[in-house]
Amino acid sequence: MNAIPMEFWLSLEVLVVCFGIWRVNRFVQGYKMTDRGLPIEDRIEEMVVKQVKSKVLATFVTRDLLMIYYLFSKSINRNVEKKDAYSLHKKVGYGGMMFAFIFVLLLEGVGVSYFLHSWSKVAAWIHLVLSIYMIGFLIGDFKAIIRNPVLISQETIYFRFGLRMKVDILLSNIESIQSGKINYENDKKRKDVWVATLLEFEGPDIEIAFKEPIKIKDGIGREHVTRKMYLSLDEKDEFMRNVNKMVLKYEVV
């Protein structure tokens, strides 16, 4: 079999670069057309949804663009005026654990790539690129968690779980909120229950049951019908008091 001519590879490379430039320009123009009053994260998501028809592909593209945004933007909190904010990373020491995990991943990425280089340069480069991507994702996800605490307005709870998922919960749709340790062991395997904790071994502090089921989209674009949500927060007691107080207003009305 004859080797593929160099001209073919050069033409393919030029074609890929041109397509990439065209796509980036489309995204930039689409972003400029979004509502300037929205947070940057929501503007990025709106821009992608309008241009990418596949829900799954749109989820991955949005996640990667948000990862790049958080990696290179300043670490300031999301717009929190007129809202109560509650963090979810301090109590479990998530920052220290992520630092240690990234350090191990960095050593593993370099070491394994060096080992693979003697066997296959292509495999070595693929492994190195995937390791760098994973490190970038973990850093971006951690910055997203810090910058997007759980917010409570007069009508809605805004929950953004790093780069992995987000959901807006109407206070009028909350049936009850109580300690997460009461029913968790019986509920955690149910399909209509969503568990939002940073670490799998972390027991949730709070249980929120809904009057009507809500839809939550996971990290790969799948929608889950959810009747109950479990989560952990640093200021759990204050959060539960405020939510119960606001929910009570709706029940009185």
Phi, psi and omega in degrees: 000129180288147177293147178291130183301148179299328181300325180297314181295321178295318179295318179296319180296316178298319179297316180296316179297317179296318178296319179297317179296318179297317181294317178299319179297321178298317179296317180298314180295321178295321179296321180295336182271355180282167181293119182291345179280348180278154171301154183302321180300317181289327178293320178296315179297316180298319180298316181291315182301323181289335186252341181245117186286322181288126180296320181294313179297321179298322179296315180293318180296316178300315180298317181291321178293321176294324177301313179297318180300312182290328180296323189246005178257163182290149182274080176241152182289154175298160180307113186238007181297143181062023179221148173273135185243140182223124181276165181223014185242346189284314187301322184270001181063041187296326180298313179296320180293321178293321178300314180295318181294319179294321179298315178296318180296324178295314179296318180294320181297314180292315183296312181293321179297322178295320179294317182291336184300326179285343180259313180205118179295324180296313179298322179297316180291321178298314180297320181294317180296317179296322178295317179296319179298316181297319178297316179298320179296315181296319179293314179297320179296319180294318178295325178294322179295317181294317187277350182234074175292167174291128184246143176238121172257191180291339185235340193220147167258125180257116183239115176241116185263076181060226177266005191266324180192164172210155179204142174253124184249120177287130179299328180291346180262003180273122179276319179201156173221128184208182180301139182283354184270357185281307186245004190300315183299326179278334187265339194296340180261359179286144182287336181264021177242133180248126179253118182244084175234149183292326182237138184297326182277357181278123177285134182290150181267334192229139174242126177242119177257142184253148175291313176242140182298147177244163178255129178241130180264127182277186186292348178244019172090001179278140179262136181240128175282122189236129177255345181210142183231135176248139179208167178235137178225156179288320181255059189296318183294316178296319179299313182294321179297313182294318180294315179301321180295318181287321178297323180299325178299319180291325180291324179293319179294000000 
